[in-house]
Amino acid sequence: MTENATLHTDMGESPSSWQDFERRLQAAKSVDDLASIEQELFGRKAGAMMMALKSLHDRNPDDRRKAAEELNTWKRQLEELIVQRRRDLASPSEEMLRSSDRIDVSLELPQHEHGHLHLIPEFIRSVEEVFGRMGFDIADGPEIETEEYNFNLLNIPRDHPARDAQDTFWLKTKNPEDRLLLRTQTSPMQIRYMQSHKPPLRVIAPGKVYRKDSDATHSPMFHQFEGLMIGEDVTLANMKAIMITAIRELVSPTAEFRFRTGFFPFVEPGLEVDMRWQGDEEDSREGKWLEVVGCGMVHPNVLKNCGIDPKKYQGFAFGFGVERMIMIKHQIPDLRAFFLGDLRFLRQF
């Protein structure tokens, strides 16, 4: 663990550290100062809160629950304080109003709405928190990928239909041999991560992906978060436990779901997870069950492609559809509603 990570872990154990952040937020004199403190506190890779949450999995079970409750309490308080301070700093001071913008304070002012995060980035932030508590790192990478990373290293055959132009957005390049595309999945980040890190490892990769498809449950651009866990004794039972925990924490403790067999070239065996939903069955190919996760044990060929010995290490990979999970969580019948920018829809959340 790095020195910075150790500091953050200690913060999770000391309420005075979070009180110090609280004082700094209160004392911030500009929106830029506030943004800098927020990044230090909630940054995706090295934020104090994220590192503290990740450190929970190293605690013994008796201490973990109490520590998690304390951290979540501080997280809510600090997030609320940041929102309030951003509003305060965005408003002109009384001195400025007196000197340069005199107004009649007896007038009735119109009520203004305050903005909020869109459902998708808000949900992804929750994903990073949940998996951070389970010890997963967060990785991101390019949306324009090479054929090598998007298909070849993932054990996807040369004649696989996913490579066809009717499914994938291929890009024109000066050199036809430079086969570039808009990534069809965030799995290439798993390859990049395995090439630069030694097992054991845990990582999730949230981001945008692109496929030529559109209906009530499909979009040409949508969001995924894919994950990977590699170790010497990782099993299918570990994978199912992670899947169930993620679904119950991110969607609902009472969510109805099922596992069924599936096929993906980069895992063996492969599974899919469906969740029951209340969507528009007439405008979707899904029926009453909506697939939200594809997962399985990483294929030995993929491990070999990344320089990992499949005789010593094994693990699992998974990919969740972000919009589909939000659709089930909030009973949204059509995925396309996320991208229309209709304020009547967005104000509900």
C-alpha positions as CSV (number, residue, x, y, z in Angstrom):
1,M,0.0,0.0,0.0
2,T,1.4,3.5,-0.9
3,E,2.1,6.1,1.7
4,N,-0.9,8.1,0.4
5,A,-3.2,5.1,0.7
6,T,-1.9,4.5,4.2
7,L,-2.8,8.0,5.1
8,H,-6.3,7.6,3.8
9,T,-6.8,4.4,5.7
10,D,-5.8,6.1,8.9
11,M,-8.4,8.8,8.0
12,G,-11.1,6.1,8.0
13,E,-10.1,5.3,11.6
14,S,-10.0,8.9,12.9
15,P,-13.1,11.1,13.0
16,S,-10.9,14.1,13.5
17,S,-9.6,13.7,9.9
18,W,-13.1,14.0,8.5
19,Q,-13.7,17.0,10.8
20,D,-10.6,18.6,9.3
21,F,-12.2,18.2,5.8
22,E,-15.4,19.6,7.2
23,R,-13.5,22.7,8.5
24,R,-11.7,23.1,5.1
25,L,-15.0,23.0,3.2
26,Q,-16.5,25.6,5.5
27,A,-13.5,27.8,5.0
28,A,-13.3,27.5,1.2
29,K,-13.3,31.0,-0.4
30,S,-14.1,30.1,-4.0
31,V,-15.7,27.4,-6.2
32,D,-12.3,26.4,-7.4
33,D,-11.0,25.9,-3.8
34,L,-14.1,23.8,-3.1
35,A,-13.6,21.7,-6.2
36,S,-10.0,21.0,-5.2
37,I,-11.0,19.8,-1.7
38,E,-13.9,17.7,-3.2
39,Q,-11.4,16.0,-5.6
40,E,-9.0,15.3,-2.7
41,L,-11.9,13.8,-0.7
42,F,-13.9,11.9,-3.3
43,G,-11.5,11.4,-6.2
44,R,-12.0,8.1,-8.0
45,K,-8.5,6.8,-7.7
46,A,-6.9,8.3,-4.6
47,G,-9.7,10.2,-2.8
48,A,-9.5,10.0,0.9
49,M,-13.1,8.6,1.3
50,M,-12.6,6.0,-1.5
51,M,-9.3,4.8,0.0
52,A,-10.9,4.6,3.4
53,L,-13.9,2.6,2.1
54,K,-11.5,0.2,0.3
55,S,-9.6,-0.4,3.5
56,L,-12.7,-1.8,5.1
57,H,-12.1,-5.2,3.6
58,D,-8.9,-5.5,5.5
59,R,-10.7,-5.2,8.9
60,N,-12.0,-8.1,10.9
61,P,-15.8,-8.6,10.6
62,D,-16.5,-7.3,14.1
63,D,-15.0,-3.9,13.4
64,R,-16.0,-3.7,9.7
65,R,-19.8,-3.0,10.1
66,K,-19.2,-0.2,12.7
67,A,-16.5,1.4,10.6
68,A,-18.6,1.2,7.5
69,E,-21.6,2.9,9.3
70,E,-19.3,5.7,10.5
71,L,-17.8,6.2,7.1
72,N,-21.2,6.3,5.4
73,T,-22.4,8.9,7.9
74,W,-19.4,11.1,7.2
75,K,-19.8,10.6,3.5
76,R,-23.4,11.9,3.6
77,Q,-22.6,14.8,5.8
78,L,-19.6,15.9,3.6
79,E,-21.6,15.5,0.4
80,E,-24.4,17.6,1.8
81,L,-21.9,20.3,2.9
82,I,-20.3,20.4,-0.5
83,V,-23.7,21.0,-2.2
84,Q,-24.5,23.7,0.3
85,R,-21.2,25.4,0.1
86,R,-21.3,25.3,-3.8
87,R,-24.7,27.2,-3.6
88,D,-23.2,29.7,-1.1
89,L,-20.2,30.4,-3.2
90,A,-22.2,30.7,-6.4
91,S,-24.3,33.5,-4.9
92,P,-22.9,37.0,-4.8
93,S,-21.9,38.4,-1.4
94,E,-23.8,41.0,0.4
95,E,-20.9,43.5,0.0
96,M,-20.9,43.0,-3.8
97,L,-24.6,43.5,-4.0
98,R,-24.4,46.7,-1.9
99,S,-21.6,48.2,-4.0
100,S,-22.4,47.1,-7.6
101,D,-25.9,45.6,-7.8
102,R,-28.4,47.4,-5.7
103,I,-31.7,45.7,-5.6
104,D,-35.1,46.3,-4.0
105,V,-35.1,43.6,-1.3
106,S,-38.9,44.0,-0.9
107,L,-39.5,42.5,-4.4
108,E,-40.6,38.9,-4.5
109,L,-37.9,36.9,-6.3
110,P,-38.7,33.9,-8.6
111,Q,-38.0,30.5,-7.2
112,H,-35.0,28.8,-9.0
113,E,-34.5,25.1,-9.4
114,H,-31.1,23.7,-8.4
115,G,-29.4,21.2,-10.7
116,H,-28.3,17.7,-9.7
117,L,-26.4,14.8,-11.2
118,H,-27.9,12.8,-14.0
119,L,-29.0,9.3,-13.0
120,I,-26.2,7.6,-14.9
121,P,-23.1,9.3,-13.3
122,E,-24.9,9.2,-9.9
123,F,-25.3,5.5,-10.3
124,I,-21.7,5.0,-11.4
125,R,-20.6,6.8,-8.3
126,S,-22.6,4.3,-6.2
127,V,-21.0,1.4,-8.2
128,E,-17.5,2.7,-7.4
129,E,-18.4,3.0,-3.7
130,V,-19.9,-0.5,-3.4
131,F,-17.1,-2.2,-5.2
132,G,-14.5,0.0,-3.4
133,R,-15.7,-1.5,-0.2
134,M,-15.1,-4.9,-1.6
135,G,-11.5,-4.0,-2.5
136,F,-11.8,-3.4,-6.2
137,D,-9.6,-0.8,-7.9
138,I,-11.1,1.5,-10.6
139,A,-9.6,1.7,-14.1
140,D,-10.5,3.7,-17.2
141,G,-9.2,3.8,-20.7
142,P,-9.7,5.0,-24.3
143,E,-13.1,4.8,-26.0
144,I,-11.4,4.5,-29.4
145,E,-9.8,1.0,-29.2
146,T,-7.7,-1.3,-31.4
147,E,-9.0,-4.5,-32.8
148,E,-6.3,-6.2,-30.9
149,Y,-7.6,-5.1,-27.4
150,N,-11.3,-5.1,-28.2
151,F,-11.4,-8.6,-29.9
152,N,-8.1,-10.5,-30.4
153,L,-6.7,-10.6,-26.9
154,L,-10.2,-11.4,-25.6
155,N,-10.2,-14.7,-27.4
156,I,-13.0,-13.5,-29.8
157,P,-12.7,-15.5,-33.1
158,R,-11.9,-13.7,-36.4
159,D,-15.3,-14.7,-37.8
160,H,-17.3,-13.8,-34.8
161,P,-20.5,-11.8,-35.7
162,A,-19.6,-9.1,-33.1
163,R,-16.8,-7.9,-35.5
164,D,-19.3,-7.3,-38.3
165,A,-20.0,-3.7,-39.5
166,Q,-23.7,-4.1,-38.7
167,D,-22.8,-4.5,-35.0
168,T,-19.6,-2.4,-34.5
169,F,-18.7,1.2,-35.3
170,W,-15.4,0.8,-37.3
171,L,-13.4,4.0,-37.9
172,K,-11.8,5.0,-41.2
173,T,-8.0,5.4,-40.9
174,K,-5.3,6.5,-43.3
175,N,-3.7,3.1,-43.0
176,P,-6.2,0.3,-43.5
177,E,-4.1,-2.0,-41.4
178,D,-4.8,0.3,-38.3
179,R,-8.1,-1.4,-37.4
180,L,-9.7,1.1,-34.9
181,L,-13.2,1.1,-33.6
182,L,-15.4,2.6,-30.9
183,R,-15.1,0.0,-28.1
184,T,-18.0,-2.4,-27.9
185,Q,-17.3,-3.2,-24.2
186,T,-15.0,-2.0,-21.4
187,S,-13.3,-5.4,-21.3
188,P,-10.2,-4.0,-23.1
189,M,-9.4,-2.2,-19.8
190,Q,-9.3,-5.6,-18.1
191,I,-6.6,-6.7,-20.6
192,R,-4.7,-3.5,-20.1
193,Y,-4.9,-3.8,-16.3
194,M,-3.7,-7.5,-16.4
195,Q,-0.8,-6.5,-18.6
196,S,0.3,-3.8,-16.1
197,H,-0.5,-5.5,-12.8
198,K,0.5,-8.8,-11.2
199,P,-2.2,-11.1,-9.6
200,P,-3.9,-11.3,-7.2
201,L,-6.0,-8.3,-8.5
202,R,-9.4,-6.9,-8.4
203,V,-10.6,-4.1,-10.7
204,I,-13.8,-2.5,-12.2
205,A,-13.8,-0.5,-15.4
206,P,-16.9,1.8,-15.8
207,G,-17.4,3.8,-19.0
208,K,-19.2,4.4,-22.3
209,V,-19.5,1.7,-25.0
210,Y,-20.9,1.6,-28.5
211,R,-22.9,-0.9,-30.5
212,K,-25.2,-0.5,-33.5
213,D,-28.5,-1.3,-31.8
214,S,-31.5,0.7,-30.7
215,D,-34.9,-0.1,-29.1
216,A,-36.4,0.1,-25.6
217,T,-33.6,-1.8,-24.0
218,H,-30.7,-1.1,-26.4
219,S,-28.9,2.1,-27.4
220,P,-26.0,2.9,-29.9
221,M,-24.2,4.4,-26.9
222,F,-24.6,3.1,-23.4
223,H,-22.7,2.6,-20.2
224,Q,-21.2,-0.6,-18.6
225,F,-19.0,-1.4,-15.7
226,E,-17.0,-4.5,-16.1
227,G,-15.0,-6.2,-13.4
228,L,-12.2,-8.7,-13.0
229,M,-10.9,-10.7,-10.0
230,I,-7.8,-12.9,-10.4
231,G,-6.2,-15.1,-7.7
232,E,-4.9,-18.5,-6.9
233,D,-8.2,-19.8,-5.3
234,V,-10.9,-17.7,-6.9
235,T,-14.0,-19.8,-7.8
236,L,-17.4,-19.5,-9.4
237,A,-18.9,-19.3,-5.9
238,N,-16.9,-16.1,-5.3
239,M,-18.3,-14.6,-8.5
240,K,-21.9,-15.4,-7.7
241,A,-21.5,-13.9,-4.2
242,I,-20.1,-10.6,-5.8
243,M,-23.0,-10.6,-8.3
244,I,-25.6,-11.0,-5.7
245,T,-24.1,-8.4,-3.4
246,A,-23.9,-5.9,-6.2
247,I,-27.5,-6.4,-7.3
248,R,-28.9,-6.2,-3.8
249,E,-26.9,-3.1,-2.9
250,L,-27.3,-1.2,-6.2
251,V,-30.8,-2.1,-7.2
252,S,-32.8,-3.5,-4.3
253,P,-32.4,-5.9,-1.4
254,T,-35.6,-7.7,-2.6
255,A,-34.7,-7.7,-6.3
256,E,-35.8,-10.8,-8.2
257,F,-33.1,-12.3,-10.4
258,R,-31.9,-15.6,-11.9
259,F,-28.6,-17.1,-13.1
260,R,-28.6,-19.0,-16.4
261,T,-25.9,-20.4,-18.7
262,G,-24.5,-18.2,-21.4
263,F,-21.7,-18.2,-23.9
264,F,-18.9,-15.6,-24.2
265,P,-15.6,-16.3,-26.0
266,F,-13.6,-14.8,-23.1
267,V,-15.0,-16.8,-20.3
268,E,-15.6,-20.6,-19.6
269,P,-18.0,-21.4,-18.2
270,G,-20.2,-18.4,-18.8
271,L,-23.3,-17.2,-17.0
272,E,-25.9,-14.5,-17.5
273,V,-28.0,-12.8,-14.8
274,D,-31.5,-11.7,-15.6
275,M,-33.7,-9.5,-13.5
276,R,-37.5,-9.3,-13.5
277,W,-38.7,-5.8,-14.8
278,Q,-41.8,-3.8,-15.6
279,G,-40.7,-2.5,-19.0
280,D,-42.4,-2.1,-22.3
281,E,-42.5,-5.7,-23.6
282,E,-44.1,-4.7,-26.9
283,D,-41.1,-2.5,-27.8
284,S,-38.4,-4.8,-26.5
285,R,-37.0,-8.2,-27.3
286,E,-36.5,-9.0,-23.7
287,G,-39.9,-10.1,-22.3
288,K,-40.5,-10.1,-18.6
289,W,-36.8,-10.8,-17.8
290,L,-34.1,-8.3,-18.6
291,E,-30.4,-9.4,-18.9
292,V,-28.2,-7.2,-16.8
293,V,-25.0,-9.1,-16.4
294,G,-22.8,-11.4,-18.5
295,C,-20.1,-13.2,-16.4
296,G,-18.0,-16.2,-16.1
297,M,-14.6,-17.7,-15.3
298,V,-11.8,-16.0,-17.4
299,H,-10.8,-18.2,-20.3
300,P,-7.2,-19.6,-20.0
301,N,-6.4,-18.1,-23.4
302,V,-7.1,-14.6,-22.1
303,L,-4.8,-15.1,-19.1
304,K,-2.1,-16.4,-21.4
305,N,-2.5,-13.3,-23.7
306,C,-1.8,-11.1,-20.6
307,G,1.2,-13.1,-19.4
308,I,-0.6,-14.7,-16.5
309,D,-0.1,-18.5,-15.9
310,P,-3.5,-20.2,-16.1
311,K,-2.2,-23.2,-14.2
312,K,-1.5,-21.0,-11.2
313,Y,-4.1,-18.3,-11.4
314,Q,-7.8,-18.2,-12.2
315,G,-10.6,-15.8,-11.8
316,F,-13.8,-14.3,-13.1
317,A,-15.0,-11.4,-15.2
318,F,-18.4,-9.7,-15.4
319,G,-20.1,-6.8,-17.2
320,F,-23.2,-5.0,-15.9
321,G,-25.4,-2.7,-18.0
322,V,-25.7,0.5,-16.1
323,E,-28.9,1.8,-17.8
324,R,-30.6,-1.5,-17.4
325,M,-30.0,-1.6,-13.7
326,I,-31.3,1.9,-13.3
327,M,-34.4,1.0,-15.4
328,I,-35.2,-1.8,-13.0
329,K,-34.4,0.2,-9.9
330,H,-36.7,3.1,-10.9
331,Q,-39.2,1.1,-13.1
332,I,-38.3,3.0,-16.2
333,P,-39.8,1.3,-19.3
334,D,-37.6,2.7,-22.0
335,L,-33.8,3.1,-22.0
336,R,-34.0,6.0,-24.5
337,A,-35.5,8.2,-21.9
338,F,-32.0,8.7,-20.4
339,F,-30.7,10.5,-23.4
340,L,-33.7,12.7,-24.5
341,G,-32.9,15.6,-22.1
342,D,-36.6,15.9,-21.1
343,L,-36.8,17.9,-17.9
344,R,-40.1,16.3,-17.0
345,F,-38.2,13.0,-16.8
346,L,-35.1,14.3,-15.1
347,R,-36.9,16.2,-12.4
348,Q,-38.3,13.0,-11.0
349,F,-34.9,12.0,-9.8
